[in-house]
Amino acid sequence: MSEPQIKNGTPAAANDNWLEIVRAQVASLKYGVVEIVVHDSQVTQIEKTERLRLDKPTARPASRTP
């Protein structure tokens, strides 16, 4: 069985600093989700989903035709 992998391909055992990784992922987001996956009390995966918010178009006054 292979070692659990964090999204970037780094073995989870090499990433005992998972909290710093999570903080960095959160800091890099404007809108989105950072998800931590735990198995047997060990963080095995960190996923980041980023969302892009699109500004609503400004309302134009309706043109009136006579």
PDB file of N, H, CA, C and O in Angstrom:
ATOM      1  N   MET A   1       0.854  -1.176   0.000  1.00  0.00           N
ATOM      2  CA  MET A   1       0.000   0.000   0.000  1.00  0.00           C
ATOM      3  C   MET A   1       0.898   1.237   0.000  1.00  0.00           C
ATOM      4  O   MET A   1       1.872   1.296   0.751  1.00  0.00           O
ATOM      5  N   SER A   2       0.576   2.225  -0.839  1.00  0.00           N
ATOM      6  H   SER A   2      -0.215   2.177  -1.449  1.00  0.00           H
ATOM      7  CA  SER A   2       1.409   3.419  -0.933  1.00  0.00           C
ATOM      8  C   SER A   2       1.087   4.400   0.184  1.00  0.00           C
ATOM      9  O   SER A   2       0.027   4.343   0.808  1.00  0.00           O
ATOM     10  N   GLU A   3       2.043   5.308   0.418  1.00  0.00           N
ATOM     11  H   GLU A   3       2.904   5.355  -0.089  1.00  0.00           H
ATOM     12  CA  GLU A   3       1.864   6.336   1.443  1.00  0.00           C
ATOM     13  C   GLU A   3       0.769   7.299   1.050  1.00  0.00           C
ATOM     14  O   GLU A   3       0.616   7.590  -0.136  1.00  0.00           O
ATOM     15  N   PRO A   4      -0.010   7.812   2.009  1.00  0.00           N
ATOM     16  CA  PRO A   4      -1.020   8.826   1.671  1.00  0.00           C
ATOM     17  C   PRO A   4      -0.349  10.042   1.038  1.00  0.00           C
ATOM     18  O   PRO A   4       0.759  10.416   1.424  1.00  0.00           O
ATOM     19  N   GLN A   5      -1.010  10.644   0.084  1.00  0.00           N
ATOM     20  H   GLN A   5      -1.910  10.340  -0.229  1.00  0.00           H
ATOM     21  CA  GLN A   5      -0.450  11.788  -0.639  1.00  0.00           C
ATOM     22  C   GLN A   5      -1.235  13.052  -0.351  1.00  0.00           C
ATOM     23  O   GLN A   5      -2.465  13.032  -0.289  1.00  0.00           O
ATOM     24  N   ILE A   6      -0.520  14.150  -0.175  1.00  0.00           N
ATOM     25  H   ILE A   6       0.479  14.167  -0.225  1.00  0.00           H
ATOM     26  CA  ILE A   6      -1.148  15.462  -0.143  1.00  0.00           C
ATOM     27  C   ILE A   6      -1.248  15.897  -1.587  1.00  0.00           C
ATOM     28  O   ILE A   6      -0.454  15.457  -2.418  1.00  0.00           O
ATOM     29  N   LYS A   7      -2.209  16.752  -1.906  1.00  0.00           N
ATOM     30  H   LYS A   7      -2.855  17.109  -1.231  1.00  0.00           H
ATOM     31  CA  LYS A   7      -2.558  17.125  -3.269  1.00  0.00           C
ATOM     32  C   LYS A   7      -1.346  17.407  -4.165  1.00  0.00           C
ATOM     33  O   LYS A   7      -1.375  17.074  -5.350  1.00  0.00           O
ATOM     34  N   ASN A   8      -0.299  18.005  -3.633  1.00  0.00           N
ATOM     35  H   ASN A   8      -0.276  18.276  -2.671  1.00  0.00           H
ATOM     36  CA  ASN A   8       0.852  18.347  -4.470  1.00  0.00           C
ATOM     37  C   ASN A   8       1.780  17.165  -4.711  1.00  0.00           C
ATOM     38  O   ASN A   8       2.827  17.320  -5.340  1.00  0.00           O
ATOM     39  N   GLY A   9       1.406  15.968  -4.212  1.00  0.00           N
ATOM     40  H   GLY A   9       0.556  15.842  -3.701  1.00  0.00           H
ATOM     41  CA  GLY A   9       2.202  14.779  -4.445  1.00  0.00           C
ATOM     42  C   GLY A   9       3.225  14.502  -3.368  1.00  0.00           C
ATOM     43  O   GLY A   9       3.935  13.500  -3.454  1.00  0.00           O
ATOM     44  N   THR A  10       3.332  15.339  -2.366  1.00  0.00           N
ATOM     45  H   THR A  10       2.756  16.154  -2.296  1.00  0.00           H
ATOM     46  CA  THR A  10       4.291  15.141  -1.285  1.00  0.00           C
ATOM     47  C   THR A  10       3.728  14.132  -0.290  1.00  0.00           C
ATOM     48  O   THR A  10       2.570  14.253   0.109  1.00  0.00           O
ATOM     49  N   PRO A  11       4.523  13.136   0.124  1.00  0.00           N
ATOM     50  CA  PRO A  11       4.019  12.174   1.107  1.00  0.00           C
ATOM     51  C   PRO A  11       3.595  12.870   2.393  1.00  0.00           C
ATOM     52  O   PRO A  11       4.277  13.775   2.873  1.00  0.00           O
ATOM     53  N   ALA A  12       2.467  12.442   2.946  1.00  0.00           N
ATOM     54  H   ALA A  12       1.913  11.706   2.557  1.00  0.00           H
ATOM     55  CA  ALA A  12       1.932  13.072   4.156  1.00  0.00           C
ATOM     56  C   ALA A  12       2.903  12.943   5.326  1.00  0.00           C
ATOM     57  O   ALA A  12       2.986  13.847   6.157  1.00  0.00           O
ATOM     58  N   ALA A  13       3.638  11.833   5.405  1.00  0.00           N
ATOM     59  H   ALA A  13       3.571  11.099   4.730  1.00  0.00           H
ATOM     60  CA  ALA A  13       4.579  11.644   6.506  1.00  0.00           C
ATOM     61  C   ALA A  13       5.660  12.726   6.498  1.00  0.00           C
ATOM     62  O   ALA A  13       6.197  13.077   7.549  1.00  0.00           O
ATOM     63  N   ALA A  14       5.977  13.250   5.326  1.00  0.00           N
ATOM     64  H   ALA A  14       5.541  12.966   4.472  1.00  0.00           H
ATOM     65  CA  ALA A  14       6.988  14.299   5.216  1.00  0.00           C
ATOM     66  C   ALA A  14       6.425  15.657   5.573  1.00  0.00           C
ATOM     67  O   ALA A  14       7.171  16.630   5.676  1.00  0.00           O
ATOM     68  N   ASN A  15       5.113  15.738   5.764  1.00  0.00           N
ATOM     69  H   ASN A  15       4.507  14.947   5.681  1.00  0.00           H
ATOM     70  CA  ASN A  15       4.462  17.011   6.036  1.00  0.00           C
ATOM     71  C   ASN A  15       3.884  17.046   7.435  1.00  0.00           C
ATOM     72  O   ASN A  15       2.669  17.141   7.611  1.00  0.00           O
ATOM     73  N   ASP A  16       4.754  16.971   8.433  1.00  0.00           N
ATOM     74  H   ASP A  16       5.741  16.894   8.291  1.00  0.00           H
ATOM     75  CA  ASP A  16       4.295  17.065   9.812  1.00  0.00           C
ATOM     76  C   ASP A  16       3.833  18.480  10.124  1.00  0.00           C
ATOM     77  O   ASP A  16       3.213  18.714  11.161  1.00  0.00           O
ATOM     78  N   ASN A  17       4.126  19.415   9.247  1.00  0.00           N
ATOM     79  H   ASN A  17       4.630  19.225   8.405  1.00  0.00           H
ATOM     80  CA  ASN A  17       3.724  20.806   9.442  1.00  0.00           C
ATOM     81  C   ASN A  17       2.435  21.095   8.685  1.00  0.00           C
ATOM     82  O   ASN A  17       2.328  22.137   8.038  1.00  0.00           O
ATOM     83  N   TRP A  18       1.455  20.197   8.752  1.00  0.00           N
ATOM     84  H   TRP A  18       1.543  19.351   9.278  1.00  0.00           H
ATOM     85  CA  TRP A  18       0.207  20.327   8.000  1.00  0.00           C
ATOM     86  C   TRP A  18      -0.538  21.606   8.335  1.00  0.00           C
ATOM     87  O   TRP A  18      -1.217  22.165   7.474  1.00  0.00           O
ATOM     88  N   LEU A  19      -0.425  22.079   9.568  1.00  0.00           N
ATOM     89  H   LEU A  19       0.127  21.625  10.267  1.00  0.00           H
ATOM     90  CA  LEU A  19      -1.128  23.299   9.945  1.00  0.00           C
ATOM     91  C   LEU A  19      -0.590  24.502   9.167  1.00  0.00           C
ATOM     92  O   LEU A  19      -1.356  25.378   8.765  1.00  0.00           O
ATOM     93  N   GLU A  20       0.712  24.543   8.960  1.00  0.00           N
ATOM     94  H   GLU A  20       1.335  23.832   9.287  1.00  0.00           H
ATOM     95  CA  GLU A  20       1.299  25.622   8.159  1.00  0.00           C
ATOM     96  C   GLU A  20       0.838  25.534   6.705  1.00  0.00           C
ATOM     97  O   GLU A  20       0.619  26.558   6.058  1.00  0.00           O
ATOM     98  N   ILE A  21       0.691  24.308   6.193  1.00  0.00           N
ATOM     99  H   ILE A  21       0.868  23.476   6.719  1.00  0.00           H
ATOM    100  CA  ILE A  21       0.209  24.121   4.832  1.00  0.00           C
ATOM    101  C   ILE A  21      -1.219  24.634   4.713  1.00  0.00           C
ATOM    102  O   ILE A  21      -1.560  25.312   3.744  1.00  0.00           O
ATOM    103  N   VAL A  22      -2.059  24.309   5.704  1.00  0.00           N
ATOM    104  H   VAL A  22      -1.782  23.758   6.492  1.00  0.00           H
ATOM    105  CA  VAL A  22      -3.450  24.764   5.696  1.00  0.00           C
ATOM    106  C   VAL A  22      -3.502  26.285   5.765  1.00  0.00           C
ATOM    107  O   VAL A  22      -4.271  26.911   5.035  1.00  0.00           O
ATOM    108  N   ARG A  23      -2.697  26.880   6.628  1.00  0.00           N
ATOM    109  H   ARG A  23      -2.073  26.371   7.221  1.00  0.00           H
ATOM    110  CA  ARG A  23      -2.681  28.347   6.732  1.00  0.00           C
ATOM    111  C   ARG A  23      -2.294  28.988   5.408  1.00  0.00           C
ATOM    112  O   ARG A  23      -2.886  29.990   5.006  1.00  0.00           O
ATOM    113  N   ALA A  24      -1.313  28.422   4.732  1.00  0.00           N
ATOM    114  H   ALA A  24      -0.833  27.608   5.058  1.00  0.00           H
ATOM    115  CA  ALA A  24      -0.867  28.967   3.447  1.00  0.00           C
ATOM    116  C   ALA A  24      -1.974  28.842   2.401  1.00  0.00           C
ATOM    117  O   ALA A  24      -2.183  29.755   1.602  1.00  0.00           O
ATOM    118  N   GLN A  25      -2.683  27.709   2.408  1.00  0.00           N
ATOM    119  H   GLN A  25      -2.514  26.967   3.057  1.00  0.00           H
ATOM    120  CA  GLN A  25      -3.772  27.515   1.458  1.00  0.00           C
ATOM    121  C   GLN A  25      -4.902  28.510   1.717  1.00  0.00           C
ATOM    122  O   GLN A  25      -5.460  29.073   0.775  1.00  0.00           O
ATOM    123  N   VAL A  26      -5.240  28.728   2.976  1.00  0.00           N
ATOM    124  H   VAL A  26      -4.787  28.271   3.742  1.00  0.00           H
ATOM    125  CA  VAL A  26      -6.293  29.683   3.333  1.00  0.00           C
ATOM    126  C   VAL A  26      -5.869  31.094   2.939  1.00  0.00           C
ATOM    127  O   VAL A  26      -6.674  31.855   2.403  1.00  0.00           O
ATOM    128  N   ALA A  27      -4.621  31.445   3.198  1.00  0.00           N
ATOM    129  H   ALA A  27      -3.967  30.826   3.634  1.00  0.00           H
ATOM    130  CA  ALA A  27      -4.131  32.788   2.883  1.00  0.00           C
ATOM    131  C   ALA A  27      -4.144  33.058   1.373  1.00  0.00           C
ATOM    132  O   ALA A  27      -4.232  34.210   0.948  1.00  0.00           O
ATOM    133  N   SER A  28      -4.058  32.001   0.568  1.00  0.00           N
ATOM    134  H   SER A  28      -3.987  31.065   0.913  1.00  0.00           H
ATOM    135  CA  SER A  28      -4.009  32.191  -0.884  1.00  0.00           C
ATOM    136  C   SER A  28      -5.395  32.299  -1.512  1.00  0.00           C
ATOM    137  O   SER A  28      -5.510  32.527  -2.717  1.00  0.00           O
ATOM    138  N   LEU A  29      -6.449  32.137  -0.708  1.00  0.00           N
ATOM    139  H   LEU A  29      -6.355  31.952   0.270  1.00  0.00           H
ATOM    140  CA  LEU A  29      -7.821  32.171  -1.233  1.00  0.00           C
ATOM    141  C   LEU A  29      -8.493  33.512  -0.973  1.00  0.00           C
ATOM    142  O   LEU A  29      -8.302  34.128   0.075  1.00  0.00           O
ATOM    143  N   LYS A  30      -9.276  33.947  -1.939  1.00  0.00           N
ATOM    144  H   LYS A  30      -9.431  33.446  -2.791  1.00  0.00           H
ATOM    145  CA  LYS A  30     -10.176  35.069  -1.698  1.00  0.00           C
ATOM    146  C   LYS A  30     -11.560  34.502  -1.395  1.00  0.00           C
ATOM    147  O   LYS A  30     -12.213  34.927  -0.442  1.00  0.00           O
ATOM    148  N   TYR A  31     -12.007  33.540  -2.209  1.00  0.00           N
ATOM    149  H   TYR A  31     -11.477  33.195  -2.983  1.00  0.00           H
ATOM    150  CA  TYR A  31     -13.256  32.800  -1.982  1.00  0.00           C
ATOM    151  C   TYR A  31     -12.952  31.331  -2.224  1.00  0.00           C
ATOM    152  O   TYR A  31     -12.299  30.991  -3.211  1.00  0.00           O
ATOM    153  N   GLY A  32     -13.407  30.469  -1.354  1.00  0.00           N
ATOM    154  H   GLY A  32     -13.938  30.745  -0.553  1.00  0.00           H
ATOM    155  CA  GLY A  32     -13.204  29.047  -1.587  1.00  0.00           C
ATOM    156  C   GLY A  32     -13.259  28.229  -0.319  1.00  0.00           C
ATOM    157  O   GLY A  32     -13.743  28.678   0.720  1.00  0.00           O
ATOM    158  N   VAL A  33     -12.745  26.999  -0.432  1.00  0.00           N
ATOM    159  H   VAL A  33     -12.352  26.633  -1.276  1.00  0.00           H
ATOM    160  CA  VAL A  33     -12.815  26.029   0.655  1.00  0.00           C
ATOM    161  C   VAL A  33     -11.472  25.333   0.779  1.00  0.00           C
ATOM    162  O   VAL A  33     -10.861  24.968  -0.225  1.00  0.00           O
ATOM    163  N   VAL A  34     -11.008  25.146   2.018  1.00  0.00           N
ATOM    164  H   VAL A  34     -11.504  25.442   2.834  1.00  0.00           H
ATOM    165  CA  VAL A  34      -9.860  24.291   2.293  1.00  0.00           C
ATOM    166  C   VAL A  34     -10.395  23.138   3.131  1.00  0.00           C
ATOM    167  O   VAL A  34     -10.967  23.351   4.200  1.00  0.00           O
ATOM    168  N   GLU A  35     -10.207  21.922   2.642  1.00  0.00           N
ATOM    169  H   GLU A  35      -9.742  21.750   1.773  1.00  0.00           H
ATOM    170  CA  GLU A  35     -10.737  20.730   3.299  1.00  0.00           C
ATOM    171  C   GLU A  35      -9.585  19.867   3.796  1.00  0.00           C
ATOM    172  O   GLU A  35      -8.619  19.626   3.071  1.00  0.00           O
ATOM    173  N   ILE A  36      -9.696  19.407   5.035  1.00  0.00           N
ATOM    174  H   ILE A  36     -10.480  19.603   5.623  1.00  0.00           H
ATOM    175  CA  ILE A  36      -8.682  18.546   5.644  1.00  0.00           C
ATOM    176  C   ILE A  36      -9.279  17.160   5.789  1.00  0.00           C
ATOM    177  O   ILE A  36     -10.349  17.003   6.378  1.00  0.00           O
ATOM    178  N   VAL A  37      -8.598  16.150   5.257  1.00  0.00           N
ATOM    179  H   VAL A  37      -7.729  16.277   4.778  1.00  0.00           H
ATOM    180  CA  VAL A  37      -9.056  14.766   5.344  1.00  0.00           C
ATOM    181  C   VAL A  37      -8.193  14.052   6.381  1.00  0.00           C
ATOM    182  O   VAL A  37      -6.964  14.114   6.337  1.00  0.00           O
ATOM    183  N   VAL A  38      -8.860  13.372   7.315  1.00  0.00           N
ATOM    184  H   VAL A  38      -9.858  13.322   7.350  1.00  0.00           H
ATOM    185  CA  VAL A  38      -8.167  12.686   8.412  1.00  0.00           C
ATOM    186  C   VAL A  38      -8.508  11.202   8.369  1.00  0.00           C
ATOM    187  O   VAL A  38      -9.673  10.835   8.212  1.00  0.00           O
ATOM    188  N   HIS A  39      -7.499  10.349   8.508  1.00  0.00           N
ATOM    189  H   HIS A  39      -6.553  10.647   8.635  1.00  0.00           H
ATOM    190  CA  HIS A  39      -7.678   8.901   8.636  1.00  0.00           C
ATOM    191  C   HIS A  39      -6.838   8.432   9.815  1.00  0.00           C
ATOM    192  O   HIS A  39      -5.649   8.740   9.898  1.00  0.00           O
ATOM    193  N   ASP A  40      -7.451   7.693  10.719  1.00  0.00           N
ATOM    194  H   ASP A  40      -8.417   7.443  10.652  1.00  0.00           H
ATOM    195  CA  ASP A  40      -6.753   7.178  11.901  1.00  0.00           C
ATOM    196  C   ASP A  40      -6.013   8.279  12.645  1.00  0.00           C
ATOM    197  O   ASP A  40      -4.849   8.119  13.015  1.00  0.00           O
ATOM    198  N   SER A  41      -6.693   9.393  12.862  1.00  0.00           N
ATOM    199  H   SER A  41      -7.638   9.523  12.562  1.00  0.00           H
ATOM    200  CA  SER A  41      -6.166  10.538  13.601  1.00  0.00           C
ATOM    201  C   SER A  41      -4.968  11.204  12.938  1.00  0.00           C
ATOM    202  O   SER A  41      -4.232  11.935  13.600  1.00  0.00           O
ATOM    203  N   GLN A  42      -4.757  10.969  11.656  1.00  0.00           N
ATOM    204  H   GLN A  42      -5.355  10.375  11.118  1.00  0.00           H
ATOM    205  CA  GLN A  42      -3.657  11.582  10.922  1.00  0.00           C
ATOM    206  C   GLN A  42      -4.215  12.369   9.738  1.00  0.00           C
ATOM    207  O   GLN A  42      -5.107  11.895   9.034  1.00  0.00           O
ATOM    208  N   VAL A  43      -3.691  13.560   9.525  1.00  0.00           N
ATOM    209  H   VAL A  43      -2.966  13.945  10.097  1.00  0.00           H
ATOM    210  CA  VAL A  43      -4.064  14.335   8.342  1.00  0.00           C
ATOM    211  C   VAL A  43      -3.432  13.651   7.145  1.00  0.00           C
ATOM    212  O   VAL A  43      -2.211  13.521   7.064  1.00  0.00           O
ATOM    213  N   THR A  44      -4.274  13.213   6.217  1.00  0.00           N
ATOM    214  H   THR A  44      -5.266  13.318   6.283  1.00  0.00           H
ATOM    215  CA  THR A  44      -3.767  12.486   5.056  1.00  0.00           C
ATOM    216  C   THR A  44      -3.902  13.254   3.756  1.00  0.00           C
ATOM    217  O   THR A  44      -3.261  12.919   2.760  1.00  0.00           O
ATOM    218  N   GLN A  45      -4.739  14.290   3.765  1.00  0.00           N
ATOM    219  H   GLN A  45      -5.260  14.563   4.574  1.00  0.00           H
ATOM    220  CA  GLN A  45      -4.964  15.012   2.511  1.00  0.00           C
ATOM    221  C   GLN A  45      -5.478  16.409   2.818  1.00  0.00           C
ATOM    222  O   GLN A  45      -6.239  16.617   3.763  1.00  0.00           O
ATOM    223  N   ILE A  46      -5.049  17.356   2.003  1.00  0.00           N
ATOM    224  H   ILE A  46      -4.431  17.187   1.235  1.00  0.00           H
ATOM    225  CA  ILE A  46      -5.535  18.732   2.096  1.00  0.00           C
ATOM    226  C   ILE A  46      -5.978  19.132   0.696  1.00  0.00           C
ATOM    227  O   ILE A  46      -5.204  19.056  -0.258  1.00  0.00           O
ATOM    228  N   GLU A  47      -7.233  19.559   0.585  1.00  0.00           N
ATOM    229  H   GLU A  47      -7.862  19.621   1.360  1.00  0.00           H
ATOM    230  CA  GLU A  47      -7.764  19.963  -0.715  1.00  0.00           C
ATOM    231  C   GLU A  47      -8.184  21.419  -0.668  1.00  0.00           C
ATOM    232  O   GLU A  47      -8.729  21.897   0.327  1.00  0.00           O
ATOM    233  N   LYS A  48      -7.917  22.119  -1.772  1.00  0.00           N
ATOM    234  H   LYS A  48      -7.474  21.731  -2.580  1.00  0.00           H
ATOM    235  CA  LYS A  48      -8.323  23.518  -1.881  1.00  0.00           C
ATOM    236  C   LYS A  48      -9.199  23.670  -3.113  1.00  0.00           C
ATOM    237  O   LYS A  48      -8.820  23.261  -4.210  1.00  0.00           O
ATOM    238  N   THR A  49     -10.370  24.258  -2.926  1.00  0.00           N
ATOM    239  H   THR A  49     -10.678  24.590  -2.034  1.00  0.00           H
ATOM    240  CA  THR A  49     -11.271  24.574  -4.030  1.00  0.00           C
ATOM    241  C   THR A  49     -11.421  26.081  -4.064  1.00  0.00           C
ATOM    242  O   THR A  49     -11.886  26.693  -3.102  1.00  0.00           O
ATOM    243  N   GLU A  50     -11.026  26.669  -5.175  1.00  0.00           N
ATOM    244  H   GLU A  50     -10.648  26.172  -5.956  1.00  0.00           H
ATOM    245  CA  GLU A  50     -11.094  28.124  -5.295  1.00  0.00           C
ATOM    246  C   GLU A  50     -12.281  28.507  -6.168  1.00  0.00           C
ATOM    247  O   GLU A  50     -12.544  27.875  -7.191  1.00  0.00           O
ATOM    248  N   ARG A  51     -12.986  29.537  -5.758  1.00  0.00           N
ATOM    249  H   ARG A  51     -12.773  30.051  -4.927  1.00  0.00           H
ATOM    250  CA  ARG A  51     -14.136  30.020  -6.508  1.00  0.00           C
ATOM    251  C   ARG A  51     -13.834  31.434  -7.000  1.00  0.00           C
ATOM    252  O   ARG A  51     -13.203  32.235  -6.310  1.00  0.00           O
ATOM    253  N   LEU A  52     -14.293  31.706  -8.186  1.00  0.00           N
ATOM    254  H   LEU A  52     -14.805  31.056  -8.746  1.00  0.00           H
ATOM    255  CA  LEU A  52     -14.142  33.046  -8.742  1.00  0.00           C
ATOM    256  C   LEU A  52     -15.499  33.726  -8.686  1.00  0.00           C
ATOM    257  O   LEU A  52     -16.478  33.218  -9.233  1.00  0.00           O
ATOM    258  N   ARG A  53     -15.555  34.860  -8.034  1.00  0.00           N
ATOM    259  H   ARG A  53     -14.760  35.272  -7.590  1.00  0.00           H
ATOM    260  CA  ARG A  53     -16.796  35.623  -7.961  1.00  0.00           C
ATOM    261  C   ARG A  53     -16.797  36.636  -9.096  1.00  0.00           C
ATOM    262  O   ARG A  53     -15.841  37.392  -9.270  1.00  0.00           O
ATOM    263  N   LEU A  54     -17.859  36.642  -9.849  1.00  0.00           N
ATOM    264  H   LEU A  54     -18.636  36.028  -9.707  1.00  0.00           H
ATOM    265  CA  LEU A  54     -17.994  37.597 -10.941  1.00  0.00           C
ATOM    266  C   LEU A  54     -18.889  38.727 -10.471  1.00  0.00           C
ATOM    267  O   LEU A  54     -19.950  38.498  -9.890  1.00  0.00           O
ATOM    268  N   ASP A  55     -18.453  39.943 -10.728  1.00  0.00           N
ATOM    269  H   ASP A  55     -17.591  40.130 -11.200  1.00  0.00           H
ATOM    270  CA  ASP A  55     -19.255  41.104 -10.352  1.00  0.00           C
ATOM    271  C   ASP A  55     -20.549  41.107 -11.155  1.00  0.00           C
ATOM    272  O   ASP A  55     -20.574  40.743 -12.331  1.00  0.00           O
ATOM    273  N   LYS A  56     -21.618  41.524 -10.492  1.00  0.00           N
ATOM    274  H   LYS A  56     -21.597  41.819  -9.537  1.00  0.00           H
ATOM    275  CA  LYS A  56     -22.889  41.662 -11.192  1.00  0.00           C
ATOM    276  C   LYS A  56     -22.776  42.864 -12.129  1.00  0.00           C
ATOM    277  O   LYS A  56     -22.202  43.890 -11.763  1.00  0.00           O
ATOM    278  N   PRO A  57     -23.318  42.735 -13.326  1.00  0.00           N
ATOM    279  CA  PRO A  57     -23.268  43.889 -14.227  1.00  0.00           C
ATOM    280  C   PRO A  57     -24.095  45.040 -13.649  1.00  0.00           C
ATOM    281  O   PRO A  57     -25.138  44.822 -13.033  1.00  0.00           O
ATOM    282  N   THR A  58     -23.619  46.244 -13.854  1.00  0.00           N
ATOM    283  H   THR A  58     -22.771  46.421 -14.354  1.00  0.00           H
ATOM    284  CA  THR A  58     -24.357  47.402 -13.345  1.00  0.00           C
ATOM    285  C   THR A  58     -25.638  47.558 -14.147  1.00  0.00           C
ATOM    286  O   THR A  58     -25.659  47.365 -15.363  1.00  0.00           O
ATOM    287  N   ALA A  59     -26.694  47.908 -13.449  1.00  0.00           N
ATOM    288  H   ALA A  59     -26.677  48.065 -12.462  1.00  0.00           H
ATOM    289  CA  ALA A  59     -27.996  48.070 -14.111  1.00  0.00           C
ATOM    290  C   ALA A  59     -27.991  49.338 -14.945  1.00  0.00           C
ATOM    291  O   ALA A  59     -27.615  50.412 -14.477  1.00  0.00           O
ATOM    292  N   ARG A  60     -28.410  49.191 -16.172  1.00  0.00           N
ATOM    293  H   ARG A  60     -28.715  48.318 -16.553  1.00  0.00           H
ATOM    294  CA  ARG A  60     -28.512  50.349 -17.061  1.00  0.00           C
ATOM    295  C   ARG A  60     -29.964  50.838 -17.034  1.00  0.00           C
ATOM    296  O   ARG A  60     -30.892  50.030 -16.990  1.00  0.00           O
ATOM    297  N   PRO A  61     -30.150  52.121 -17.059  1.00  0.00           N
ATOM    298  CA  PRO A  61     -31.528  52.614 -17.126  1.00  0.00           C
ATOM    299  C   PRO A  61     -32.167  52.161 -18.439  1.00  0.00           C
ATOM    300  O   PRO A  61     -31.537  52.187 -19.496  1.00  0.00           O
ATOM    301  N   ALA A  62     -33.408  51.754 -18.348  1.00  0.00           N
ATOM    302  H   ALA A  62     -33.920  51.734 -17.489  1.00  0.00           H
ATOM    303  CA  ALA A  62     -34.112  51.309 -19.551  1.00  0.00           C
ATOM    304  C   ALA A  62     -34.305  52.479 -20.495  1.00  0.00           C
ATOM    305  O   ALA A  62     -34.718  53.564 -20.085  1.00  0.00           O
ATOM    306  N   SER A  63     -34.007  52.250 -21.744  1.00  0.00           N
ATOM    307  H   SER A  63     -33.672  51.368 -22.077  1.00  0.00           H
ATOM    308  CA  SER A  63     -34.204  53.334 -22.711  1.00  0.00           C
ATOM    309  C   SER A  63     -35.669  53.364 -23.108  1.00  0.00           C
ATOM    310  O   SER A  63     -36.308  52.334 -23.319  1.00  0.00           O
ATOM    311  N   ARG A  64     -36.163  54.558 -23.198  1.00  0.00           N
ATOM    312  H   ARG A  64     -35.645  55.395 -23.026  1.00  0.00           H
ATOM    313  CA  ARG A  64     -37.574  54.727 -23.543  1.00  0.00           C
ATOM    314  C   ARG A  64     -37.691  55.138 -25.006  1.00  0.00           C
ATOM    315  O   ARG A  64     -37.020  56.063 -25.465  1.00  0.00           O
ATOM    316  N   THR A  65     -38.522  54.459 -25.700  1.00  0.00           N
ATOM    317  H   THR A  65     -39.067  53.707 -25.328  1.00  0.00           H
ATOM    318  CA  THR A  65     -38.784  54.843 -27.090  1.00  0.00           C
ATOM    319  C   THR A  65     -40.197  55.403 -27.174  1.00  0.00           C
ATOM    320  O   THR A  65     -41.140  54.811 -26.651  1.00  0.00           O
ATOM    321  N   PRO A  66     -40.336  56.551 -27.837  1.00  0.00           N
ATOM    322  CA  PRO A  66     -41.666  57.185 -27.903  1.00  0.00           C
ATOM    323  C   PRO A  66     -42.644  56.427 -28.754  1.00  0.00           C
ATOM    324  O   PRO A  66     -43.793  56.846 -28.896  1.00  0.00           O
TER     325      PRO A  66
END
